[in-house]
Amino acid sequence: MRFIFFISIMIVLNTIATGNNNAFCQPNNSVFFEIQIDENIKEVPYLIIENHLIDEPELRLEKDRIIQPYKCKGNIYFFDLQDIDEPSYFSMLVNSKESGSYVLKDYHYEPGDNVEIKVTADSKMQEYDIDFSGIGSGKYRCVSELQYRLSHLKSQGIAVFAPDGVYIGKNSYNLNLGMLKDAVEKYRPEISEYSYSLLSADIKAQQEKILVAAFHQQMYNTLTTNDETSYLKAAAAYRLHFRCGMETEIPDSIKYKSREYAGYILDKLVTDYLEKYTRINFISVYNAIKKIHPAILSDKVLVHLFLKHSMDMKEDYRMLMDVALKSVKNPACKHALGLLSDYGPASVL
């Protein structure tokens, strides 16, 4: 009996020591970072917590939280975030708050993370080599690899459409998406379902937005030049490519938290109307957005609508804005719409 108990204890200790990320979910609501900074970096690192529904800083109801280390030992800095009840995006910077240099950007933590981060700088202090270990560190390594792949993707040289208007299926954006999805799948055993879904939603929505924009531009150009043959080719390819949209692949609980998904949904809705009716009726687009579930995602997409298409609405703008201000329930989205209403349709943030 004592021998079995000893083996059980050893298994648990080995799991913790090796940083097995299947144990990422600790029974607490804190996040702990131990950050070892290159000795040549003299500035103190700090964190910016970006727990916002609205991505545009100018429209946010609440400001970012700036977190300083609670202690340091030489070049090792410790951060202890308490009362964390949900995941959040964050970034780490060095230098002054006014001119901070990003070391980590657009990562996300989850309650229970206990992560050691080692930062090594190049000779010019412009690029960083970063290692992650500890509980929950799998998603940090995954984001690091995704950002590396994104910075080296080739979007030139492979067109989306051939000169005769035929859609090229093996274009650079589809190839890029495949590479990014492979990176997320590589780390799937090490990350939570939340992180897997969030990262999948972000990268797919980001790349699919590029393709939606390409289809939209192609159909718009052919309609403008009365090239019906090319328009029909583009419309047919659009329907084929998006016949199985990513909407069913992403959990509702993730859709409104993703930084990319709401923008993708808006662009696709607008392009759907162009494909079906050869013109865009923004009253119809607004009504379609109001049918989106969950309601918080619908509110977020509405903010994107007015941020991007206020000028396109023309005489319908004021009526749609007034209706939106009365119907939107989420406080952050209502605040953002109120600011956009004050700025007027000609504003550019």
Residue frames as qw, qx, qy, qz and C-alpha x, y, z in Angstrom:
[[0.000, 0.887, 0.462, 0.000, 0.00, 0.00, 0.00],
 [0.298, -0.810, 0.116, 0.491, 2.83, 2.36, 0.92],
 [0.448, -0.130, 0.606, 0.645, 4.62, 1.42, -2.33],
 [0.244, 0.626, 0.646, 0.362, 1.55, 2.31, -4.44],
 [0.135, -0.942, -0.238, 0.193, 1.16, 5.62, -2.63],
 [0.425, -0.584, 0.329, 0.608, 4.85, 6.43, -3.26],
 [0.396, 0.186, 0.663, 0.607, 4.49, 5.71, -6.99],
 [0.099, 0.826, 0.535, 0.147, 1.41, 7.95, -7.18],
 [0.259, -0.887, -0.009, 0.381, 3.26, 10.82, -5.55],
 [0.458, -0.331, 0.511, 0.648, 6.23, 10.37, -7.91],
 [0.339, 0.486, 0.662, 0.458, 3.94, 10.49, -10.95],
 [0.033, -0.940, -0.339, 0.026, 2.38, 13.74, -9.77],
 [0.374, -0.765, 0.206, 0.481, 5.77, 15.30, -9.01],
 [0.482, -0.048, 0.613, 0.624, 7.14, 14.21, -12.38],
 [0.251, 0.724, 0.577, 0.283, 4.14, 15.78, -14.12],
 [0.145, -0.967, -0.113, 0.175, 4.77, 19.09, -12.39],
 [0.497, -0.573, 0.377, 0.532, 8.53, 19.00, -12.92],
 [0.444, 0.112, 0.653, 0.604, 8.31, 18.37, -16.64],
 [0.196, 0.348, -0.030, -0.916, 5.73, 21.10, -17.15],
 [0.121, 0.288, 0.902, 0.298, 3.21, 18.70, -18.70],
 [0.207, 0.001, -0.063, -0.976, 0.59, 21.03, -20.12],
 [0.461, -0.359, -0.736, -0.342, -2.20, 18.52, -19.77],
 [0.437, -0.510, -0.595, 0.442, -2.13, 19.70, -16.15],
 [0.188, 0.356, 0.087, 0.911, -2.60, 23.32, -17.22],
 [0.415, -0.620, -0.288, -0.600, -5.81, 23.84, -15.26],
 [0.271, 0.069, -0.713, 0.643, -4.83, 24.47, -11.66],
 [0.308, -0.667, -0.678, -0.027, -7.53, 24.65, -8.98],
 [0.262, -0.566, -0.243, 0.743, -7.03, 28.39, -8.47],
 [0.350, 0.860, 0.353, 0.117, -7.78, 31.68, -10.14],
 [0.245, -0.846, 0.257, 0.397, -4.31, 33.16, -10.36],
 [0.791, 0.564, -0.043, 0.235, -1.66, 33.52, -13.06],
 [0.549, -0.731, 0.261, 0.310, 2.04, 33.51, -12.18],
 [0.707, 0.659, -0.123, 0.226, 4.95, 34.54, -14.42],
 [0.610, -0.618, 0.260, 0.422, 8.64, 34.24, -13.63],
 [0.614, 0.778, 0.056, 0.122, 10.41, 36.23, -16.34],
 [0.657, -0.438, 0.246, 0.562, 14.18, 36.09, -16.77],
 [0.401, 0.911, 0.037, -0.088, 15.31, 39.04, -18.86],
 [0.758, 0.389, -0.097, 0.513, 18.57, 39.23, -20.82],
 [0.547, -0.556, -0.195, 0.595, 21.16, 40.91, -18.60],
 [0.315, 0.056, 0.260, 0.911, 21.80, 43.48, -21.35],
 [0.196, -0.656, -0.479, -0.550, 18.21, 44.72, -21.05],
 [0.215, 0.059, -0.513, 0.829, 18.30, 47.31, -18.29],
 [0.427, -0.232, -0.047, -0.873, 14.64, 48.31, -18.31],
 [0.337, 0.035, 0.824, -0.454, 12.02, 46.69, -16.08],
 [0.158, -0.210, -0.810, -0.525, 9.39, 44.62, -17.94],
 [0.374, 0.168, 0.495, -0.766, 5.70, 45.21, -17.40],
 [0.177, 0.309, 0.908, 0.219, 2.46, 43.63, -18.63],
 [0.367, 0.096, -0.065, -0.923, -0.53, 45.14, -20.39],
 [0.270, 0.261, 0.914, -0.152, -3.75, 43.20, -19.83],
 [0.252, 0.111, -0.377, -0.884, -6.16, 43.61, -22.71],
 [0.131, 0.320, 0.925, -0.157, -9.39, 42.05, -21.49],
 [0.287, 0.405, 0.033, -0.868, -11.59, 43.93, -23.94],
 [0.608, 0.469, 0.638, -0.051, -14.43, 43.08, -26.26],
 [0.417, 0.905, 0.063, -0.064, -13.56, 46.08, -28.43],
 [0.831, 0.054, 0.100, 0.544, -10.22, 45.88, -30.25],
 [0.312, 0.666, 0.058, 0.675, -9.91, 49.60, -31.09],
 [0.420, -0.224, -0.509, 0.717, -8.39, 51.38, -28.04],
 [0.068, -0.118, -0.023, -0.990, -10.16, 54.65, -28.90],
 [0.571, -0.289, -0.395, -0.659, -13.57, 52.99, -28.50],
 [0.522, -0.132, -0.806, 0.247, -13.00, 51.03, -25.31],
 [0.506, -0.755, -0.255, -0.330, -15.12, 51.51, -22.23],
 [0.706, -0.679, 0.138, 0.146, -12.24, 50.57, -19.94],
 [0.225, 0.829, -0.511, -0.028, -8.53, 51.24, -20.23],
 [0.796, 0.203, -0.545, 0.166, -5.83, 48.56, -20.40],
 [0.709, -0.700, 0.080, -0.002, -4.48, 47.36, -17.07],
 [0.450, 0.668, -0.518, 0.289, -0.75, 47.89, -16.59],
 [0.888, -0.459, -0.041, -0.001, 0.85, 45.35, -14.24],
 [0.149, 0.777, -0.571, 0.218, 4.29, 45.87, -12.71],
 [0.680, 0.048, -0.705, 0.196, 6.37, 43.01, -11.21],
 [0.612, -0.748, -0.101, -0.234, 5.76, 42.54, -7.52],
 [0.593, -0.682, 0.375, 0.205, 9.41, 41.59, -6.90],
 [0.712, 0.627, -0.312, 0.044, 12.68, 40.89, -8.67],
 [0.764, -0.494, 0.325, 0.258, 15.89, 38.99, -8.05],
 [0.397, -0.294, 0.546, 0.677, 18.62, 40.37, -10.26],
 [0.243, 0.208, -0.485, -0.814, 17.30, 40.08, -13.79],
 [0.188, -0.302, -0.924, -0.144, 14.38, 37.80, -12.85],
 [0.306, -0.105, 0.122, -0.938, 10.99, 39.48, -12.44],
 [0.010, -0.265, -0.952, 0.150, 7.90, 37.98, -10.84],
 [0.389, -0.129, -0.179, -0.895, 4.26, 38.73, -11.70],
 [0.007, 0.236, 0.936, -0.259, 1.33, 37.38, -9.69],
 [0.354, -0.171, -0.299, -0.869, -2.13, 38.09, -11.14],
 [0.114, 0.153, 0.869, -0.457, -4.90, 37.35, -8.66],
 [0.436, 0.481, 0.511, -0.563, -8.67, 36.89, -9.03],
 [0.216, 0.319, -0.631, -0.673, -8.40, 35.82, -12.67],
 [0.621, 0.195, 0.642, -0.404, -11.73, 34.24, -13.57],
 [0.773, 0.571, 0.268, -0.068, -11.34, 34.08, -17.35],
 [0.701, 0.051, 0.290, 0.650, -8.64, 34.02, -20.04],
 [0.119, 0.946, 0.081, -0.290, -7.38, 37.30, -21.43],
 [0.685, 0.571, -0.029, 0.452, -5.04, 38.66, -24.09],
 [0.435, -0.850, 0.082, 0.285, -1.90, 40.35, -22.80],
 [0.646, 0.644, -0.188, 0.364, 1.43, 41.77, -23.94],
 [0.683, -0.581, -0.032, 0.441, 4.79, 42.28, -22.24],
 [0.398, 0.847, -0.040, 0.350, 6.91, 45.38, -22.83],
 [0.637, -0.364, -0.152, 0.662, 10.14, 46.95, -21.65],
 [0.233, 0.259, 0.099, 0.932, 11.17, 50.64, -21.56],
 [0.170, 0.134, 0.359, -0.908, 8.89, 53.48, -20.51],
 [0.393, 0.488, 0.734, -0.263, 5.12, 53.29, -20.76],
 [0.348, 0.764, 0.000, -0.544, 5.19, 56.02, -23.40],
 [0.481, 0.644, -0.522, -0.285, 7.65, 54.26, -25.73],
 [0.726, -0.283, 0.613, -0.133, 7.50, 50.63, -24.69],
 [0.348, 0.427, -0.753, -0.359, 9.11, 47.95, -26.84],
 [0.907, -0.085, 0.028, -0.412, 7.07, 44.77, -27.20],
 [0.130, -0.410, 0.903, -0.010, 8.72, 41.55, -26.06],
 [0.160, 0.292, 0.942, 0.040, 5.48, 39.56, -26.17],
 [0.323, 0.171, -0.071, -0.928, 2.45, 40.78, -28.10],
 [0.724, 0.056, -0.224, -0.650, -1.07, 39.35, -28.37],
 [0.286, 0.060, -0.944, 0.151, -0.54, 36.28, -26.22],
 [0.625, -0.469, -0.133, -0.610, -3.24, 35.02, -23.88],
 [0.030, 0.243, -0.866, 0.436, -3.20, 33.51, -20.43],
 [0.648, -0.379, -0.539, -0.382, -5.65, 31.23, -18.62],
 [0.570, -0.647, 0.298, -0.410, -6.39, 30.93, -14.92],
 [0.940, -0.256, 0.223, 0.039, -3.90, 28.53, -13.36],
 [0.708, 0.601, -0.201, 0.313, -0.96, 29.36, -15.63],
 [0.582, -0.742, 0.254, 0.215, 2.42, 29.14, -13.90],
 [0.787, 0.558, 0.072, 0.252, 4.95, 29.95, -16.59],
 [0.515, -0.586, 0.252, 0.573, 8.68, 30.61, -16.68],
 [0.571, 0.803, 0.134, 0.102, 9.75, 32.90, -19.53],
 [0.609, -0.432, 0.254, 0.615, 13.37, 33.36, -20.57],
 [0.430, 0.893, 0.128, -0.037, 14.10, 36.33, -22.84],
 [0.630, -0.286, 0.318, 0.648, 17.39, 36.59, -24.75],
 [0.321, 0.888, 0.064, -0.322, 18.06, 39.67, -26.90],
 [0.785, 0.423, 0.096, 0.442, 20.19, 40.03, -30.01],
 [0.558, -0.112, -0.098, 0.817, 23.18, 42.38, -30.05],
 [0.021, 0.303, 0.194, 0.933, 21.04, 45.33, -31.22],
 [0.140, 0.250, 0.684, -0.671, 18.27, 44.72, -28.67],
 [0.433, 0.191, -0.247, -0.845, 15.74, 44.59, -31.53],
 [0.771, -0.015, -0.514, -0.375, 14.79, 40.92, -31.64],
 [0.481, -0.448, 0.613, -0.439, 14.21, 38.44, -28.86],
 [0.537, 0.061, -0.833, -0.118, 14.60, 34.70, -28.51],
 [0.527, -0.351, 0.336, -0.698, 12.02, 33.52, -25.98],
 [0.383, 0.004, -0.924, 0.014, 11.65, 30.18, -24.20],
 [0.615, -0.363, 0.084, -0.695, 8.57, 29.11, -22.25],
 [0.430, 0.006, -0.894, 0.129, 8.21, 26.35, -19.67],
 [0.162, 0.019, 0.645, -0.746, 5.89, 25.39, -16.87],
 [0.249, 0.453, 0.833, -0.198, 2.18, 24.82, -16.41],
 [0.365, 0.811, 0.363, -0.279, 0.18, 26.18, -19.33],
 [0.179, -0.641, 0.403, 0.628, 3.27, 27.02, -21.40],
 [0.506, 0.214, 0.753, 0.361, 2.20, 25.01, -24.44],
 [0.308, 0.842, 0.442, 0.042, -0.07, 27.79, -25.75],
 [0.131, -0.896, 0.203, 0.374, 2.74, 30.35, -25.39],
 [0.404, -0.302, 0.712, 0.489, 5.06, 28.21, -27.52],
 [0.430, 0.515, 0.712, 0.207, 2.22, 27.75, -30.00],
 [0.152, 0.954, 0.199, -0.163, 1.59, 31.50, -30.30],
 [0.282, -0.719, 0.440, 0.459, 5.33, 32.11, -30.65],
 [0.434, -0.011, 0.780, 0.451, 5.54, 29.66, -33.55],
 [0.338, 0.738, 0.580, 0.069, 2.39, 31.07, -35.17],
 [0.012, 0.953, -0.019, -0.301, 3.80, 34.60, -35.02],
 [0.361, -0.485, 0.623, 0.497, 7.10, 33.39, -36.46],
 [0.433, 0.288, 0.781, 0.345, 5.31, 31.64, -39.34],
 [0.226, 0.880, 0.407, -0.096, 3.11, 34.67, -39.97],
 [0.121, -0.864, 0.236, 0.428, 6.16, 36.92, -40.20],
 [0.248, -0.387, 0.750, 0.476, 7.68, 34.63, -42.84],
 [0.591, 0.472, 0.649, -0.079, 4.61, 33.87, -44.92],
 [0.159, -0.137, 0.512, 0.833, 4.79, 34.61, -48.61],
 [0.400, 0.616, 0.548, -0.400, 1.68, 36.35, -49.92],
 [0.307, 0.713, -0.296, -0.556, 3.22, 37.39, -53.22],
 [0.022, 0.391, -0.842, -0.370, 3.67, 35.45, -56.43],
 [0.015, 0.263, 0.955, 0.132, 0.55, 33.29, -56.32],
 [0.303, -0.122, -0.118, -0.938, -2.55, 35.16, -57.43],
 [0.445, 0.174, 0.712, -0.514, -6.06, 34.38, -56.20],
 [0.681, 0.585, 0.344, -0.274, -7.55, 34.72, -59.68],
 [0.577, 0.043, 0.545, 0.607, -6.10, 33.85, -63.08],
 [0.012, 0.217, -0.249, -0.944, -6.29, 36.45, -65.88],
 [0.287, -0.234, -0.710, -0.599, -9.40, 34.75, -67.27],
 [0.515, -0.402, 0.094, -0.751, -11.19, 35.17, -63.91],
 [0.843, -0.158, -0.509, -0.077, -10.84, 31.55, -62.77],
 [0.549, -0.746, 0.281, -0.250, -10.23, 31.11, -59.03],
 [0.539, 0.433, -0.693, 0.205, -6.87, 29.50, -58.20],
 [0.816, -0.503, -0.231, -0.167, -7.51, 27.06, -55.38],
 [0.821, -0.234, -0.145, 0.500, -3.84, 26.60, -54.47],
 [0.167, 0.852, -0.055, 0.493, -3.26, 30.30, -53.85],
 [0.343, 0.368, -0.579, 0.642, -0.83, 31.64, -51.27],
 [0.429, -0.392, 0.306, -0.754, -3.52, 32.34, -48.68],
 [0.937, -0.136, -0.119, -0.298, -4.87, 28.79, -48.66],
 [0.771, 0.235, -0.468, 0.362, -1.30, 27.47, -48.47],
 [0.046, 0.456, -0.466, 0.757, -0.57, 29.87, -45.61],
 [0.701, -0.353, 0.121, -0.608, -3.68, 28.76, -43.75],
 [0.948, 0.005, -0.318, -0.018, -2.58, 25.15, -44.04],
 [0.530, 0.334, -0.513, 0.588, 0.81, 25.98, -42.53],
 [0.230, -0.422, 0.369, -0.796, -0.77, 27.87, -39.64],
 [0.857, -0.237, -0.053, -0.455, -3.31, 25.15, -38.92],
 [0.841, 0.145, -0.474, 0.218, -0.48, 22.61, -38.84],
 [0.207, 0.398, -0.529, 0.721, 1.22, 24.66, -36.12],
 [0.564, -0.341, 0.246, -0.710, -1.90, 24.67, -33.94],
 [0.949, -0.044, -0.226, -0.217, -2.40, 20.92, -34.45],
 [0.600, 0.358, -0.579, 0.420, 1.23, 20.35, -33.48],
 [0.021, 0.274, -0.584, 0.764, 0.61, 21.84, -30.05],
 [0.638, -0.351, -0.303, -0.615, -2.91, 20.52, -29.54],
 [0.763, -0.254, -0.577, 0.146, -1.84, 17.81, -27.02],
 [0.456, -0.053, -0.416, 0.785, -0.23, 20.53, -24.88],
 [0.121, -0.113, 0.067, -0.984, -3.00, 23.14, -24.81],
 [0.329, 0.306, 0.702, -0.553, -6.53, 23.41, -23.48],
 [0.316, 0.545, 0.732, 0.261, -9.63, 23.18, -25.65],
 [0.031, 0.923, 0.221, -0.314, -10.17, 26.88, -25.05],
 [0.197, -0.676, 0.430, 0.565, -6.72, 27.78, -26.41],
 [0.377, 0.071, 0.809, 0.445, -7.06, 25.37, -29.31],
 [0.247, 0.731, 0.631, 0.079, -10.41, 26.87, -30.31],
 [0.049, -0.918, -0.053, 0.390, -9.28, 30.49, -29.83],
 [0.267, -0.523, 0.566, 0.579, -6.07, 30.09, -31.83],
 [0.361, 0.269, 0.815, 0.364, -7.89, 28.15, -34.56],
 [0.183, 0.850, 0.486, -0.092, -10.55, 30.86, -34.79],
 [0.127, -0.847, 0.147, 0.495, -7.99, 33.67, -34.95],
 [0.274, -0.365, 0.671, 0.584, -5.75, 32.20, -37.65],
 [0.313, 0.380, 0.812, 0.312, -8.55, 30.87, -39.84],
 [0.131, 0.886, 0.404, -0.185, -10.63, 34.06, -39.61],
 [0.184, -0.748, 0.275, 0.575, -7.53, 36.13, -40.37],
 [0.241, -0.185, 0.759, 0.576, -6.66, 34.21, -43.53],
 [0.237, 0.539, 0.794, 0.153, -10.27, 33.76, -44.65],
 [0.063, 0.859, 0.221, -0.457, -10.82, 37.53, -44.38],
 [0.133, -0.519, 0.521, 0.664, -8.07, 37.97, -46.95],
 [0.175, 0.156, 0.879, 0.415, -9.81, 35.55, -49.32],
 [0.142, 0.741, 0.629, -0.187, -13.23, 37.14, -48.74],
 [0.005, -0.789, 0.071, 0.610, -11.71, 40.52, -49.61],
 [0.152, -0.279, 0.721, 0.615, -10.19, 39.08, -52.80],
 [0.163, 0.436, 0.863, 0.197, -13.53, 37.58, -53.86],
 [0.062, 0.813, 0.415, -0.403, -15.35, 40.80, -53.00],
 [0.051, -0.664, 0.304, 0.682, -12.95, 42.90, -55.07],
 [0.168, -0.044, 0.838, 0.518, -13.10, 40.49, -58.01],
 [0.137, 0.597, 0.788, 0.052, -16.91, 40.46, -58.07],
 [0.010, 0.828, 0.210, -0.520, -17.10, 44.23, -57.60],
 [0.117, -0.495, 0.496, 0.704, -14.67, 44.85, -60.46],
 [0.138, 0.157, 0.870, 0.447, -16.50, 42.54, -62.85],
 [0.090, 0.737, 0.652, -0.152, -19.85, 44.12, -61.97],
 [0.059, -0.763, 0.021, 0.643, -18.40, 47.59, -62.50],
 [0.001, -0.414, 0.628, 0.658, -17.13, 46.64, -65.97],
 [0.780, 0.268, 0.072, -0.562, -20.27, 44.62, -66.85],
 [0.323, 0.389, -0.852, -0.137, -18.14, 41.50, -67.30],
 [0.820, -0.211, 0.097, -0.524, -20.90, 39.01, -66.52],
 [0.886, 0.183, -0.425, 0.036, -18.85, 35.94, -67.46],
 [0.396, 0.337, -0.611, 0.596, -16.06, 36.76, -65.00],
 [0.428, -0.356, 0.339, -0.758, -18.59, 37.73, -62.33],
 [0.914, -0.099, -0.116, -0.375, -20.36, 34.37, -62.63],
 [0.756, 0.238, -0.535, 0.291, -17.03, 32.54, -62.38],
 [0.113, 0.365, -0.554, 0.740, -16.06, 34.47, -59.25],
 [0.625, -0.277, 0.182, -0.707, -19.51, 34.06, -57.66],
 [0.937, -0.002, -0.301, -0.179, -19.51, 30.30, -58.32],
 [0.608, 0.269, -0.575, 0.477, -16.00, 29.93, -56.87],
 [0.180, -0.395, 0.422, -0.795, -17.01, 31.99, -53.84],
 [0.816, -0.217, 0.023, -0.535, -20.01, 29.76, -53.15],
 [0.900, 0.120, -0.413, 0.067, -17.86, 26.64, -53.58],
 [0.404, 0.364, -0.570, 0.615, -15.04, 27.82, -51.34],
 [0.191, -0.217, 0.506, -0.812, -17.33, 28.96, -48.53],
 [0.660, -0.224, -0.536, -0.477, -19.96, 26.23, -48.83],
 [0.757, -0.436, -0.449, 0.187, -18.78, 24.92, -45.46],
 [0.030, 0.823, -0.200, 0.531, -17.95, 28.04, -43.51],
 [0.390, 0.193, -0.712, 0.551, -15.92, 28.07, -40.30],
 [0.451, -0.437, 0.103, -0.772, -19.02, 29.17, -38.36],
 [0.906, -0.263, -0.177, -0.281, -19.85, 25.59, -37.32],
 [0.766, 0.192, -0.471, 0.393, -16.25, 24.80, -36.36],
 [0.187, 0.317, -0.436, 0.821, -15.93, 27.42, -33.61],
 [0.277, -0.509, -0.762, 0.289, -17.77, 27.20, -30.26],
 [0.077, -0.862, -0.324, -0.382, -20.12, 30.11, -29.49],
 [0.578, -0.777, -0.078, 0.237, -18.15, 30.79, -26.31],
 [0.619, -0.228, 0.280, 0.697, -15.05, 31.49, -28.41],
 [0.404, 0.618, 0.460, 0.493, -16.52, 33.46, -31.31],
 [0.068, -0.961, -0.146, -0.226, -16.93, 36.78, -29.52],
 [0.600, -0.719, 0.200, 0.287, -13.59, 36.46, -27.72],
 [0.727, 0.146, 0.359, 0.568, -11.57, 35.99, -30.90],
 [0.109, -0.619, 0.085, 0.773, -9.94, 39.16, -32.21],
 [0.006, -0.208, 0.661, 0.721, -10.44, 38.14, -35.82],
 [0.159, 0.335, 0.925, 0.082, -13.77, 36.32, -35.96],
 [0.201, 0.732, 0.455, -0.466, -16.22, 39.26, -35.79],
 [0.117, 0.645, -0.343, -0.673, -14.45, 41.05, -38.63],
 [0.068, -0.085, 0.913, 0.392, -14.53, 37.89, -40.72],
 [0.196, 0.513, 0.821, -0.155, -18.28, 37.44, -40.13],
 [0.201, 0.763, 0.155, -0.595, -19.00, 41.03, -41.17],
 [0.076, 0.512, -0.589, -0.621, -16.90, 40.84, -44.34],
 [0.102, 0.083, 0.961, 0.244, -18.48, 37.54, -45.31],
 [0.236, 0.629, 0.659, -0.338, -22.04, 38.82, -44.73],
 [0.198, 0.740, -0.096, -0.636, -21.40, 41.89, -46.89],
 [0.063, 0.377, -0.774, -0.505, -19.82, 39.77, -49.63],
 [0.254, 0.291, 0.921, -0.052, -22.69, 37.26, -49.44],
 [0.326, 0.738, 0.394, -0.441, -25.09, 40.06, -50.40],
 [0.162, 0.661, -0.442, -0.584, -22.84, 41.19, -53.24],
 [0.092, -0.150, 0.941, 0.289, -22.70, 37.62, -54.55],
 [0.232, 0.429, 0.864, -0.126, -26.45, 37.00, -54.29],
 [0.215, 0.835, 0.457, -0.217, -27.89, 40.36, -55.29],
 [0.580, 0.424, 0.171, 0.675, -24.96, 42.13, -57.06],
 [0.027, -0.665, 0.103, -0.739, -25.39, 45.05, -54.65],
 [0.370, -0.132, -0.731, 0.557, -25.24, 45.60, -50.89],
 [0.386, -0.681, -0.280, -0.556, -28.28, 46.67, -48.91],
 [0.220, 0.293, -0.668, 0.648, -27.02, 47.67, -45.47],
 [0.631, -0.251, 0.217, -0.701, -30.47, 47.47, -43.90],
 [0.944, 0.037, -0.269, -0.190, -30.50, 43.79, -44.87],
 [0.573, 0.327, -0.600, 0.453, -26.94, 43.35, -43.60],
 [0.213, -0.380, 0.477, -0.763, -27.93, 44.98, -40.28],
 [0.824, -0.157, 0.056, -0.541, -30.94, 42.65, -39.94],
 [0.877, 0.175, -0.442, 0.063, -28.75, 39.64, -40.67],
 [0.292, 0.389, -0.616, 0.620, -26.27, 40.71, -37.97],
 [0.484, -0.337, 0.339, -0.733, -29.09, 41.01, -35.41],
 [0.936, -0.048, -0.147, -0.316, -29.87, 37.31, -36.00],
 [0.544, 0.414, -0.667, 0.298, -26.35, 36.22, -35.02],
 [0.782, -0.597, 0.003, -0.178, -25.99, 34.21, -31.82],
 [0.300, -0.604, -0.610, 0.416, -24.83, 34.66, -29.16],
 [0.061, 0.950, 0.299, 0.069, -26.13, 38.21, -28.73],
 [0.411, -0.780, 0.206, 0.424, -22.75, 39.49, -27.52],
 [0.518, -0.035, 0.588, 0.620, -21.20, 38.44, -30.84],
 [0.249, 0.741, 0.539, 0.314, -23.99, 40.21, -32.71],
 [0.192, -0.959, -0.090, 0.188, -23.25, 43.40, -30.74],
 [0.503, -0.523, 0.413, 0.550, -19.54, 43.13, -31.53],
 [0.465, 0.286, 0.631, 0.551, -20.18, 42.61, -35.27],
 [0.101, 0.907, 0.397, 0.098, -22.42, 45.72, -35.26],
 [0.320, -0.835, 0.163, 0.418, -19.52, 47.79, -33.93],
 [0.487, -0.163, 0.613, 0.600, -17.40, 46.48, -36.81],
 [0.344, 0.642, 0.620, 0.290, -20.21, 47.35, -39.25],
 [0.001, -0.982, -0.184, 0.029, -20.36, 51.02, -38.23],
 [0.466, -0.668, 0.345, 0.467, -16.60, 51.27, -37.90],
 [0.447, -0.104, 0.680, 0.571, -16.04, 50.03, -41.44],
 [0.183, 0.401, 0.734, 0.518, -19.15, 50.90, -43.46],
 [0.016, 0.659, 0.442, -0.608, -20.70, 54.07, -42.01],
 [0.103, 0.478, -0.307, -0.816, -19.92, 56.05, -45.17],
 [0.070, -0.025, -0.877, -0.474, -21.30, 53.26, -47.38],
 [0.061, 0.495, 0.826, -0.262, -24.69, 53.38, -45.62],
 [0.050, 0.312, 0.331, 0.889, -25.33, 56.90, -46.95],
 [0.402, -0.395, -0.070, -0.823, -28.91, 58.02, -46.12],
 [0.805, -0.341, -0.456, -0.165, -29.53, 54.88, -44.03],
 [0.463, 0.250, -0.592, 0.611, -26.70, 55.66, -41.58],
 [0.211, -0.304, 0.389, -0.844, -28.56, 57.75, -38.99],
 [0.808, -0.185, -0.114, -0.547, -31.61, 55.47, -38.89],
 [0.865, 0.046, -0.488, 0.109, -29.47, 52.33, -38.48],
 [0.322, 0.287, -0.562, 0.706, -27.26, 53.95, -35.84],
 [0.442, -0.321, 0.237, -0.803, -30.28, 55.08, -33.81],
 [0.906, -0.125, -0.230, -0.333, -31.79, 51.60, -33.94],
 [0.735, 0.184, -0.553, 0.348, -28.45, 50.01, -32.98],
 [0.057, 0.371, -0.495, 0.784, -27.98, 52.32, -29.99],
 [0.655, -0.264, 0.160, -0.689, -31.41, 51.27, -28.67],
 [0.947, 0.006, -0.207, -0.244, -31.00, 47.54, -29.30],
 [0.602, 0.370, -0.609, 0.360, -27.39, 46.78, -28.33],
 [0.734, -0.640, -0.183, -0.136, -27.19, 45.42, -24.78],
 [0.813, -0.124, -0.191, 0.535, -23.50, 44.89, -24.11],
 [0.236, -0.915, -0.089, 0.316, -22.11, 47.96, -22.26],
 [0.453, -0.424, 0.436, 0.652, -18.75, 47.95, -24.06],
 [0.325, 0.331, 0.679, 0.569, -20.39, 47.73, -27.49],
 [0.006, -0.884, -0.465, -0.045, -22.98, 50.37, -26.60],
 [0.338, -0.789, 0.094, 0.505, -20.17, 52.70, -25.46],
 [0.422, -0.155, 0.577, 0.682, -18.24, 52.13, -28.72],
 [0.211, 0.588, 0.664, 0.411, -21.33, 52.79, -30.84],
 [0.147, -0.917, -0.303, 0.212, -22.06, 55.96, -28.86],
 [0.354, -0.608, 0.302, 0.643, -18.59, 57.28, -29.64],
 [0.337, 0.130, 0.694, 0.622, -18.92, 56.36, -33.31],
 [0.084, 0.788, 0.595, 0.136, -22.28, 58.13, -33.38],
 [0.227, -0.879, -0.064, 0.415, -20.68, 61.25, -31.90],
 [0.390, -0.357, 0.504, 0.683, -17.85, 61.12, -34.43],
 [0.568, 0.602, 0.014, -0.560, -20.26, 60.78, -37.33],
 [0.918, 0.280, 0.280, 0.032, -20.02, 58.68, -40.50],
 [0.535, 0.793, -0.225, 0.186, -17.05, 60.58, -41.92],
 [0.427, -0.768, 0.470, -0.086, -14.75, 59.72, -39.00],
 [0.837, 0.301, -0.439, 0.127, -11.73, 57.50, -39.43],
 [0.674, -0.710, 0.202, -0.028, -10.13, 56.15, -36.27]]
